[in-house]
Amino acid sequence: MKDYRAFVRACVGLLLLFLFNTALSACAFPFSFTGTRDAHEVVYWTTATDPIGTRAQEAVIAAFEKQNPDLHVRIVGMPAQGTGDATSLITAVRGGSPPDVYMIDRFTVSQQASIGLLKNIAPEIAKDDHHLARSYLPFAWNEVKYQGGVYGLPFETDARAVYYNKDILRQSGIDPALLDPRKGPVTIDTLMALAMKLNRSDADGNYTRLGLIPWDGEGEHATWALEFGARYYNQKTCQVTLTEPAIMQTYQNYARWARELNYQRVATFLATYLPPNAPPSQTPFYTGHLAISVDGNWNTTNLQNYAPTMNYGITYLPIAHRGDKPSTWSGGFAMVMPAGAPNVAGGYRLMRFMTGAQGQRIYNRVTGHLPTWASLYQDNRLFAGPQRFFQGLMKYSQSRPALPVGAQMWDAMTSAQQAVLIGNKTPAQALNEVQTRIQPQMQQYCPFKLK
């Protein structure tokens, strides 16, 4: 009887899993995890399901299908719940029904390769182009490598900068020329002092306008920590270094900024001007309630779509000390082939097209993202208007180390950032907890070399 009940429970569990997966896929595009696959079909999962990203991918795939009439691509929207979320991929790979190609955060490639979720495509590359690595930006290529294998092809990338509303600055008696990038970057302290002059409150003390929220948008921990020189990892000792001075300084700044701006008042401000489920056009920066924003190059496209009349400028991220050179950092996505993909040949052809010059040119024109195909930086047509600033900015860019625990590390540091901002933990407490949590996970991969 116990065996029979266990059998019934197992059947019910499998049925629920099937229904869940089917419903999840149907939320974006029609797709079934089961059934016989057409040999001429390439199933493509994507985490980029926003309207602009979807339109861009559809344009790239239309061009691919025109050049490859023997193949049809089925797109499946599969948004991730956080940087390290691989739930859908684990379910598909372990269940024997993975897609052929998946667009994922490039920072997570080594992690997903380390647990057997991705196929090493080095053999396909060897048959295709021995010198393919030279075509990509070096940091992006390094992010798709793991322990001598190649587990993806770099797709787009990005860079961070400061956006500022020139009209708000002028109305407040501040010359926007102070932030002109031709004068070089200002210091963090200078930018924060300027931003504080732009704050406005109503009679009840609620913010109606803020100069800058230094932890909002792309003001996340990596932006500031990399500026201070964070390394994150010591490969001589195989130790993550999450309490190093550069990272500690970042979290100490968060604690100070949260006190100076009053974190709860800022939270109320965001709840008012950026409520949950607000449309993309409703952000404090687009609506004139935030004067300065740390954001990525993709924001130029968003501004064109959602705030086309805004008079804005773009400048470098602020620097720690006067005289420091400009800096930024880059992330982005990769095309990977999950382990057990049914259509290896067709999937690889799609990966090569999407991440090659033609695919990236189409995608980046629509999204305002930046290419990882190095030669495209010579094509000025891709960098019209405000994007030209980012074309030149990339020479200053750096990236996070591609560790097999990178996604867990990122999510843990994001949680620590929030704990410091709301005052639940001191910077030292929060970062020591992250170090204690992540190092044992890293230890299982030691010795580990980044290059």
Secondary structure, 3 states (H helix, E strand, C coil): CHHHHHHHHHHHHHHHHHHHHHHHHHCCCCCCCCCCCCCCEEEEEECCCCHHHHHHHHHHHHHHHHHCCCCEEEEEECCCCCCCCCHHHHHHHHCCCCCCEEEEEHHHHHHHHHCCCECCCHHHHHHHCCCHHHHECHHHHHCCEECCEECCEECEECCEEEEEEHHHHHHCCCCHHHHCHHHCCCEHHHHHHHHHCCCEECCCCCEEEECCCCCCCCCCHHHHHHHCCCCCEECCCCEECCCCHHHHHHHHHHHHHHHHHCHHHHHHHHHHHCCCCCCCCCCCCCCCCECEEEEECCHHHHHHHHCCCCCEEEECCCECCCCCCCCEECCCEEEECECCCCCHHHHHHHHHHHHCHHHHHHHHHHHCCEECEHHHHHCHHHCCCCHHHHHHHHHHEECCCCCCCHHHHHHHHHHHHHHHHHCCCCHHHHHHHHHHHHHHHHHCCCCCCCC
